[in-house]
């Protein structure tokens, strides 16, 4: 956890410095709006170097293409900048997300589960971290999820994908949810959304189509703060198809609503 926290803080500080020098789109991925900047690539390379120095035999999986095989049971799952579009527009939420994961087919749809993690938002100087069974923390203070139990009073975070087809489906789903909750927040980074659930500053979160590097660290931080993570149907693991997180009652109420 301290390795993840130290690297996340160093790299987050560096990408914020780079942002002041101006940022350009280096490439696009799944669509014209699914962008990657030179900072994304630099940040992933820096995280890779730091992890290779600290944990030379672990595997590393990164959003921007790192696929480094290891010989231990640990795979580091990293998102160098979660909230890339927010970073491009210099908006207030973008994070470095770093998780040390073990294989666990019962956990999430990618068959991995974080055992130690850190998410750092340099714009707000918020360092979230957790390790299995030891709780979740924000800048050293312990975190716990919201005590809200009524869905109609719940502030719910969500997000949208990068293709028009996926967005139309998400718009349809959102139309069912928005009338049944207090309000919706679309902050633009799943890792931060999950940390806000851990902090009780969102009462719940759902999204369709996020990737393992988006959820790996934030999911551990949220569950160590008392959140439940669920898939769309009762026995589905949370993951790319559907990711729901919140205090147990809200998570189950969201799942029931989304299952409709
Ligand atoms: C982002 C996710 C967010 C989603 C965005 C985007 P990225 O990840 O964290 O939840 O709604 O569309 O996928 O691409 O900024 O690393």
Boltz pocket constraint, residues with backbone or C-beta under 6 A from the ligand:
constraints:
  - pocket:
      binder: B
      contacts: [[A, 35], [A, 63], [A, 79], [A, 81], [A, 82], [A, 83], [A, 84], [A, 85], [A, 158], [A, 159], [A, 160], [A, 161], [A, 162], [A, 188], [A, 189], [A, 190], [A, 191], [A, 207], [A, 210], [A, 214]]
      max_distance: 6.0
